[in-house]
Amino acid sequence: MEIKGKGTVELSDGVLHLRWNPGVYIGIDVAKAALEAISTLTRGARLRMLVEIQGVTHSAAARKLFPDASSISRMALLGTSPVDRVIAMFRLSLISAGFPIRYFTSADKARDWLLKPSDEAGTLLGGTR
């Protein structure tokens, strides 16, 4: 599903994959559209989610809205640079998501972590490459 020309979200093998276009700005309208798409795909279930965040910035309002614990049980953030990591860790320290979130620079490692049983997932906000 396309999200207002800023990215896409799809469901594959029980994992949501949100791909923001590199360098986009996410305002409240785009965050709401993403949440609607996620809700449509999850159909009331809480699923694991991989989010690509390369160079993405969010408005303060969008950061308050997203992520939504009613649809997400675990989240892996995928970035490519030290700047992505610093921004992700700073923003994540400001929210209480209610589910584990980790940052990765490897899509394979992110997916491996997402697919681990819950008791092996580790702590909130743990950083991994």
Phi, psi and omega in degrees: 000134178276145180242091174048035179072006183257345182175187179221157173225138178218160177245123180217125179054038177079007180241128173282139178233109179258117179249105172280140175296136182306132175080006182285158174256128181254111175266180183299322181294322179288321177298317178297318178297321178296316179297322177296317179296317179297316179299319178298317182286324184279335179051043176090352179272157173259118184243166175278149187220135173252126182237121176272124189236026185301108176069013184279139173238150182237146172289161178301319180296320179294321179296326179288331184276327189239134010271162182248114184293346180288341181244348188237133178254338180198142183226132173249127176262131183244116178234177183235353186224162174300329178294317176303316182296313181298315180296316180298313182295322178295310182295320182293331179291344181267351182245155172245090188288327183085010176209159181293139176226134176225154178256139180223155170250359179239122179297322180296315179293323177297313180295319177302315180295318180299325185272355176295151173301152185306322183288350178253003188285339180092193187268169176295142173061021178287138180265135179216150175252000000 
